[in-house]
Amino acid sequence: MPLTFHWFLPTNGDSRHVVGGGHGTPVTAAGGDRPPTVRYLAQIARAAEDLGFEGVLTPTGAWCEDAWLTTAMVSQHTERLKFLVAFRPGFVSPTLAAQMAATYQRQTGGRLLLNVVTGGESREQRAYGDFLDKDARYARTGEFLEIVRDLWGGRTVNLKGEHLTVEDARLTRVPDPVPQVYFGGSSPAAGVVAARHADVYLTWGEPPAQVAEKIAWIRGLAEREGRTPRFGIRLHVIARDTAEQAWDEADRLLAGFDPAVVRSVQEGLARSESDGQKRMLALHGGGRDGLEIHPNLWAGIGLVRGGAGTALVGSHEEVADRIEEYHRLGIDEFILSGYPHLEEAYWFGEGVLPRLAARGLWAHPDGPARAPFAQARSGGPAGA
């Protein structure tokens, strides 16, 4: 199966430095030199579309713009690109969410993907009026997805669950195609939901051995449900013509981390309830030494950003090698990002994607004739 690549829309702002935000971080972490205007985000989206990315992930949380509204506007500036909309099922009724997804599919020509985020932090959930604990939130997510999938299948739904109740729920028009559901989580409660409902199970960028353990875990749970999900990984990326140039860029980013900000972010993330966030923190321990935790896998981003905190760093060839290494474990989809997101999309699209295409691991979604960079070449990204 050819690999699928997605990029990222920085709806909390962008910069030539690492912008705070992400899972479990305070609202004040948002910002950047480039505000997340529709004009700028559309520029990133069009670049991703031209380069051959399948879609773009748009995050959810108090630290960023609303994903549904933002992507609906940005979608009007693109033609093929899909939008992986992150949302939290506790904040909207399942019937309304199913209806929103159906509308989105009709208005964009079937370009919606859904990243279901249960919500790992009770503090942030309470700000939105959600007072369930973590395990209860996952149980509610399972009920939510059961209702939504039945509605998408054209069925009338009557369900009285522990957390959700609907009566005679039905859509007048079902989505076509039905959106793929992307779902992640490292806790036992998350594994149950993933096994039953995820089309693509997502993990943050841990070293290959840990990723292999997660894949085996979810595969085993899914087999008991008679299901076979795909697997994806969320990473940042710094790819350059040479390894020295890439690591120089990583060092530049690291040098820009204010020690006081690092301490503040790490103290906040240490209180996280998320098993996945705890695994991210364990990769670097809050220090600046030993951040290359696997060849070309750098944990520096996680010093100032919650959630996905690792980056692939190296020459275009080395980054392609690491992607192939993850693929051999069972990863088929890669959700990538970099600072700034516009320029880094070109570095990866011009430098790494052609090398993966030459290995038979990737093909431009629009076909060879549309691929703007048919052969790997030297030099910086176009427009940088």
Buried (B, 14 or more C-beta within 10 A) or exposed (E): EEBBBBBBBBBBBBBBBBBBBBBBBBEEBBBBEBEBEBEBBBBBBBBBBBBBBBBBBBBBBBBBBBBBEBBBEBBEBBEBBBBBBBBBBBEBBBBEBBBBBBBBBEEBEBBBBBBBBBBBBBEBBEEEEBEBEBEBBBBBBBBBBBBBBBBBEEBEBEBEBEBBEBEEBBBEEBBEEBBBBBBBBBBEBBBBBBBBBBBBBBBBBBBBEBBBEBBEBBBEBBEEEEBEBBBBBBBBBBBBBBBEBBBEBBEEBBEBBEEEBBEBBBEBBEEBBBBBBBBBBEBBEBEEEEBBBBBBBBBBBBBBBBBBBBBBBBBBBBBBBBBBBBBEBBBBBBBBBBBBBBBBBBBBBBBBBBBBBEBEBBBBBBEEEEBBBEEBEEEBBBEE
